[in-house]
Amino acid sequence: MRVLIVEDEEKLAQSLKKGLEKEGYAVDYVMDGEAGQRRIEVSHKDYDAVVLDLMLPKKDGFEVAKAVRAADIKIPILVLTARDATDDKVQALDAGADDYLVKPFSIQELMARLRALLRRPEQALPIELTVRDLRLNTTTRKVYRQDEEIVLTLKEFGLLEYLMRHPNQVLTREQILDHLWDFAFDSFSNVVDVHMKNLRKKIDGQHSEKLLETIRGVGYRIKR
């Protein structure tokens, strides 16, 4: 999952980024409402969810959420607020937020809320993905081929999940970088190729039927 954090407290933004990255998320953050709205409007297809603080400089979270929904952008929005008042929660939800979290909170609760948002029917994201004899469970984070468990790193798991959510579709290196690494990452790096090589060894290995394909000069795909 790739997440955008809009939070003006840099220490908190960095802490959230670090915590989510430890769990395999790709995370970017911006520090004011105008920058947040601009990033969402331009790049919302690159993100799976937005974590949006309410009290922001230049434009507050209420305004950002309203503007995003007015532009018919349906990306899930999780609001962070230091306010525990019911009116603020109601106002945030009415502005277009999908859920809210009151500060202080744990990173585990934040991740649980994000996972819950992506399980909502309008997102149509199943918990278990299957391609032929390969199964991936997004909740337990376990992968099996022919009922034999395959142990993956966080990035390998994220890469495989991304491919399995788009079976038979060729995903370019740029698409994979955009989805699994943050904006600061060097786009000229061969990190995608290295991870794909390792993933192919684990997934296809000695199996006669190969599921992962390299489309020379374009990218990668998984065959259904």
Secondary structure by P-SEA (a helix, b strand, c coil): cbbbbbccaaaaaaaaaaaaaaabbbbbbbccaaaaaaaaacccccccccccccccccccaaaaaaaaaaaccccbbbbbbccccaaaaaaaaaacccccccccccaaaaaaaaaaaaaccccccccccccccbbbbccccccccccbbbbbcaaaaaaaaaaaacccccccaaaaaacccccccccccaaaaaaaaaaaaaaccccccccccccccccccccc
